[in-house]
Structures are given as C-alpha cells and as structure tokens.
Amino acid sequence: MSWLINAAALLALPWPRSSIHVASFATALGVALVLGLINAVIRPLLLLLLTLPVTLLSLGLFIFVINGLMFLLAAWLLDGFVVDGLWAGILGSTLYSVISWLLTKLRPSSPKA
C-alpha cells in the first residue's frame, strides 16, 4: 500500500512543479521503488559518513540538499522521470515527502484485533 501511495505522490508532483516530469503510472511505480532503495541504502551512508559535519554546521538544512540529490539520482537511473536541476530536486523531494505523508494519513487504518 505504501508503494502505491508513494507512486501517487510522484504523479501529483508535476502539478505544482512543472520542472518535474513523470511519464506514466508505471514510471511512478518504478521511481517509488528506486527511491525506496536509494533512501534505504545510499542516503544513510551519505548522511553519516560524508556529510555529517556539513549537516551539523547547517543545523540539518543540508539534508534537504541530500534529498534533492537522491531525487536527481533516481531521475538519472530511470527513463520517464525527469528533474530539471538541483533546486527542482530539493523542492520536489520536499513536496513528495509532504504529499506522501498526507496520503498516508488519509489512508484508512486496518482494524485492530
């Protein structure tokens, strides 16, 4: 279900940000999968090993740059997903997080046994 929610959030991105392009729902599913893998494997390594001093000095704001770079990496890896630069990646990743969070909150919860 989270995978579908993230794909829907990706499909919503071109509406407020014309600098991000998603070709189709199948592309959005692929991008959601790749972003999940990137965020699980590459992002923690970047945050801890390479950018910890810069992140501390910027009071955590450099994490937005890292997220934008992860968005650009996903666009570079997949056809049909285009991000028109670092600023578009930063804004797109921020909007993607907010839209995904909102859609997750709107999802009906499963009954507890």
C-alpha positions in Angstrom: 0.0 0.0 0.0 2.8 2.4 0.8 4.3 1.8 -2.6 1.1 2.8 -4.3 0.8 5.9 -2.1 4.4 6.9 -3.0 3.6 6.4 -6.7 0.5 8.6 -6.4 2.6 11.3 -4.6 5.0 11.2 -7.5 2.2 11.6 -10.0 1.0 14.6 -8.1 4.4 16.4 -8.3 4.2 17.7 -11.9 1.0 19.7 -10.9 2.7 22.2 -8.6 6.2 21.8 -10.0 6.5 22.0 -13.8 10.2 21.2 -13.5 9.5 17.5 -12.6 8.1 15.2 -15.2 6.6 11.7 -14.6 5.7 9.8 -17.9 3.2 7.3 -16.5 1.9 5.4 -13.5 4.2 2.5 -14.3 7.1 5.0 -14.3 5.9 6.4 -10.9 5.8 2.8 -9.5 9.4 2.3 -10.7 10.6 5.6 -9.3 8.9 4.9 -5.9 10.7 1.6 -5.8 14.1 3.1 -6.7 13.7 6.0 -4.3 12.8 3.5 -1.6 16.0 1.5 -2.3 18.1 4.7 -2.6 16.7 6.0 0.7 17.4 2.7 2.4 20.9 2.1 1.2 22.7 5.2 -0.2 21.1 8.0 1.8 22.2 6.8 5.3 25.8 6.3 4.1 25.8 9.9 2.7 24.3 11.3 5.8 26.6 9.6 8.3 29.9 9.2 6.5 30.3 12.0 4.1 28.1 14.9 5.1 27.8 14.8 8.9 30.0 17.9 9.5 28.2 19.9 6.9 24.8 18.8 8.2 25.8 19.8 11.7 27.1 23.2 10.7 24.0 23.9 8.7 21.7 22.8 11.6 20.3 20.0 9.5 19.4 22.1 6.4 21.9 20.2 4.3 19.6 17.2 4.5 17.3 19.0 2.0 20.3 19.0 -0.4 20.9 15.3 0.1 17.2 14.6 -0.6 17.4 16.6 -3.7 20.4 14.7 -4.9 18.7 11.4 -4.2 15.8 12.7 -6.4 18.3 13.6 -9.2 19.9 10.1 -8.9 16.5 8.4 -9.3 15.9 10.6 -12.4 19.3 9.7 -13.8 18.7 6.0 -13.3 15.2 5.8 -14.8 13.7 6.9 -18.1 10.5 8.7 -17.9 11.3 10.6 -14.7 12.9 14.0 -15.3 14.1 16.5 -12.7 15.3 19.8 -14.1 18.1 20.6 -11.7 19.2 20.6 -8.1 16.6 23.2 -6.9 13.8 21.3 -8.6 15.1 18.1 -6.9 15.1 19.9 -3.5 11.7 21.3 -3.9 10.3 18.1 -5.5 11.7 15.9 -2.7 10.2 18.2 -0.1 6.8 18.2 -1.8 7.0 14.5 -2.4 7.5 13.9 1.3 4.6 16.2 2.3 2.2 14.7 -0.3 3.2 11.1 0.7 2.7 11.9 4.4 -0.7 13.4 3.7 -1.9 10.5 1.6 -0.6 8.1 4.3 -2.6 10.0 7.0 -5.7 9.8 4.8 -5.4 6.0 4.3 -7.9 4.1 6.4 -6.2 2.2 9.2 -6.7 -1.5 9.4 -8.9 -2.8 12.2 -7.0 -3.9 15.3 -7.7 -7.4 16.6 
